Amino acid sequence: MSQQGAALQSYNNELVKCIEDLCSKRDELHRQTILEEEEKSRIQNDIRVLTERLAKVNESLAKKMAQRNEFDKTIAETEAAYMKILESSQTLLNVLKKESSTLKQHQ
């Protein structure tokens, strides 16, 4: 019977060791889980901050592109008006030359 008692004690010791090992592994896994949850939280916060920054940059870009388009429109209109002025000046110069020539012929 003492041999059976010794075997039982040995099994008990081995069982306690296995349970302790499992508890140790569980505790390590729990510690890793907490660390990853903290990292997840930091990353989510970073994403939120970056998303807000991206929205502001996109808004700023949209405003600047609209302003640039207005500049382009104004420049195009001004250049077109300037070309009309040049054409009118050329026409006026041609008319003046013709009139001047006609007046010289009548003298």
Residue frames relative to the residue before (quaternion, step in Angstrom):
aa qw qx qy qz dx dy dz
M 1.0000 0.0000 0.0000 0.0000 0.00 0.00 0.00
S 0.6303 0.5373 -0.3508 0.4370 3.55 1.03 -0.67
Q 0.5984 0.5438 -0.3606 0.4649 3.57 1.19 -0.56
Q 0.6411 0.5045 -0.3129 0.4863 3.57 1.05 -0.75
G 0.6354 0.5247 -0.3224 0.4658 3.56 1.03 -0.78
A 0.6467 0.5072 -0.3165 0.4737 3.57 1.02 -0.81
A 0.6459 0.5085 -0.3210 0.4703 3.59 0.98 -0.82
L 0.6449 0.5169 -0.3152 0.4664 3.56 0.99 -0.86
Q 0.6472 0.5061 -0.3145 0.4755 3.57 0.97 -0.83
S 0.6397 0.5222 -0.3204 0.4641 3.59 1.00 -0.79
Y 0.6533 0.4990 -0.3084 0.4786 3.59 0.97 -0.87
N 0.6359 0.5326 -0.3214 0.4569 3.54 1.03 -0.87
N 0.6551 0.5104 -0.3088 0.4636 3.58 0.91 -0.91
E 0.6638 0.5022 -0.3002 0.4659 3.57 0.95 -0.91
L 0.6407 0.5233 -0.3141 0.4658 3.57 1.02 -0.82
V 0.6454 0.5070 -0.3138 0.4774 3.59 0.95 -0.86
K 0.6443 0.5163 -0.3198 0.4648 3.61 0.98 -0.83
C 0.6522 0.5099 -0.3147 0.4644 3.61 0.95 -0.85
I 0.6477 0.5054 -0.3137 0.4761 3.58 0.98 -0.86
E 0.6481 0.5093 -0.3186 0.4680 3.60 0.96 -0.82
D 0.6318 0.5232 -0.3248 0.4708 3.59 1.02 -0.80
L 0.6563 0.5053 -0.3052 0.4699 3.59 0.93 -0.89
C 0.6465 0.5098 -0.3144 0.4725 3.58 0.99 -0.84
S 0.6424 0.5205 -0.3189 0.4634 3.56 1.01 -0.83
K 0.6613 0.4964 -0.2997 0.4759 3.59 0.94 -0.88
R 0.6343 0.5229 -0.3206 0.4705 3.57 1.05 -0.82
D 0.6547 0.5112 -0.3124 0.4609 3.60 0.93 -0.87
E 0.6476 0.5055 -0.3147 0.4754 3.60 1.00 -0.82
L 0.6471 0.5084 -0.3099 0.4762 3.56 0.99 -0.85
H 0.6333 0.5217 -0.3233 0.4714 3.60 1.01 -0.78
R 0.6432 0.5161 -0.3183 0.4675 3.60 0.97 -0.86
Q 0.6582 0.4995 -0.3030 0.4749 3.60 0.94 -0.86
T 0.6305 0.5388 -0.3250 0.4545 3.58 1.04 -0.80
I 0.6448 0.5117 -0.3168 0.4711 3.57 0.95 -0.87
L 0.6538 0.5100 -0.3158 0.4611 3.60 0.92 -0.88
E 0.6789 0.4811 -0.2938 0.4704 3.59 0.92 -0.86
E 0.6241 0.5228 -0.3428 0.4686 3.60 1.04 -0.66
E 0.6304 0.5129 -0.3271 0.4822 3.58 1.07 -0.73
E 0.6499 0.5008 -0.3132 0.4782 3.58 0.97 -0.85
K 0.6231 0.5395 -0.3288 0.4610 3.58 0.99 -0.83
S 0.6540 0.5143 -0.3059 0.4628 3.56 0.94 -0.88
R 0.6497 0.5061 -0.3146 0.4721 3.60 0.96 -0.86
I 0.6607 0.5060 -0.3078 0.4612 3.57 0.93 -0.90
Q 0.6464 0.5102 -0.3246 0.4653 3.59 0.94 -0.83
N 0.6389 0.5075 -0.3275 0.4764 3.59 1.02 -0.74
D 0.6342 0.5230 -0.3267 0.4665 3.58 0.99 -0.84
I 0.6401 0.5216 -0.3199 0.4646 3.57 0.97 -0.86
R 0.6429 0.5204 -0.3236 0.4595 3.59 0.94 -0.87
V 0.6663 0.4984 -0.2969 0.4685 3.59 0.90 -0.98
L 0.6846 0.4812 -0.2862 0.4668 3.59 0.88 -0.93
T 0.6223 0.5340 -0.3402 0.4603 3.59 1.05 -0.70
E 0.6423 0.5056 -0.3181 0.4802 3.58 1.01 -0.80
R 0.6510 0.5059 -0.3158 0.4696 3.60 0.95 -0.86
L 0.6438 0.5250 -0.3195 0.4559 3.57 0.97 -0.87
A 0.6408 0.5198 -0.3257 0.4616 3.59 0.97 -0.82
K 0.6608 0.4992 -0.3083 0.4681 3.59 0.96 -0.83
V 0.6498 0.5033 -0.3169 0.4733 3.58 0.96 -0.84
N 0.6466 0.5151 -0.3213 0.4620 3.60 0.95 -0.84
E 0.6431 0.5140 -0.3170 0.4709 3.58 1.00 -0.83
S 0.6554 0.5059 -0.3035 0.4716 3.58 0.94 -0.90
L 0.6484 0.5157 -0.3160 0.4623 3.58 0.95 -0.86
A 0.6447 0.5242 -0.3251 0.4514 3.57 0.93 -0.85
K 0.6558 0.5010 -0.3116 0.4710 3.59 0.96 -0.85
K 0.6794 0.4905 -0.2956 0.4588 3.58 0.90 -0.92
M 0.6423 0.5084 -0.3313 0.4682 3.59 1.00 -0.71
A 0.6286 0.5179 -0.3322 0.4758 3.58 1.05 -0.73
Q 0.6453 0.5077 -0.3154 0.4757 3.59 0.99 -0.82
R 0.6477 0.5155 -0.3178 0.4624 3.57 0.95 -0.87
N 0.6370 0.5222 -0.3222 0.4666 3.58 1.01 -0.79
E 0.6300 0.5162 -0.3284 0.4784 3.58 1.07 -0.73
F 0.6234 0.5225 -0.3320 0.4777 3.59 1.01 -0.80
D 0.6516 0.5192 -0.3168 0.4533 3.58 0.89 -0.95
K 0.6533 0.5123 -0.3084 0.4643 3.58 0.96 -0.89
T 0.6708 0.4977 -0.2953 0.4639 3.58 0.88 -0.96
I 0.6449 0.5134 -0.3205 0.4667 3.58 0.96 -0.86
A 0.6639 0.5065 -0.3080 0.4559 3.58 0.88 -0.93
E 0.6617 0.4965 -0.3058 0.4713 3.60 0.94 -0.86
T 0.6569 0.5097 -0.3045 0.4646 3.58 0.98 -0.87
E 0.6545 0.5025 -0.3138 0.4697 3.58 0.94 -0.85
A 0.6406 0.5182 -0.3239 0.4650 3.60 1.00 -0.81
A 0.6597 0.4929 -0.3058 0.4778 3.59 0.95 -0.86
Y 0.6343 0.5274 -0.3264 0.4615 3.59 1.00 -0.80
M 0.6405 0.5158 -0.3253 0.4668 3.59 0.97 -0.82
K 0.6326 0.5169 -0.3325 0.4713 3.62 1.03 -0.74
I 0.6287 0.5224 -0.3283 0.4733 3.57 1.04 -0.79
L 0.6486 0.5109 -0.3179 0.4661 3.60 0.94 -0.86
E 0.6523 0.5062 -0.3123 0.4698 3.57 0.95 -0.88
S 0.6572 0.5004 -0.3081 0.4720 3.59 0.94 -0.87
S 0.6335 0.5233 -0.3293 0.4651 3.59 1.02 -0.81
Q 0.6489 0.5099 -0.3144 0.4692 3.58 0.95 -0.82
T 0.6457 0.5084 -0.3125 0.4765 3.56 0.98 -0.86
L 0.6542 0.5092 -0.3077 0.4669 3.59 0.91 -0.91
L 0.6448 0.5174 -0.3166 0.4650 3.58 0.97 -0.85
N 0.6489 0.5138 -0.3118 0.4665 3.58 0.95 -0.84
V 0.6485 0.5081 -0.3124 0.4730 3.59 0.99 -0.87
L 0.6632 0.5050 -0.3083 0.4584 3.59 0.92 -0.88
K 0.6387 0.5151 -0.3286 0.4677 3.59 0.96 -0.80
K 0.6554 0.5124 -0.3062 0.4628 3.58 0.96 -0.89
E 0.6677 0.4908 -0.2931 0.4769 3.58 0.94 -0.94
S 0.6385 0.5240 -0.3223 0.4625 3.56 1.00 -0.84
S 0.6518 0.5111 -0.3039 0.4707 3.53 0.98 -0.84
T 0.6464 0.5106 -0.3107 0.4742 3.56 0.99 -0.84
L 0.6640 0.5021 -0.3088 0.4600 3.60 0.91 -0.86
K 0.6441 0.5162 -0.3240 0.4623 3.61 1.00 -0.73
Q 0.6423 0.5255 -0.3222 0.4555 3.55 1.08 -0.69
H 0.6809 0.4874 -0.2835 0.4673 3.61 1.09 -0.64
Q 0.5786 0.5992 -0.3867 0.3957 3.57 1.16 -0.15
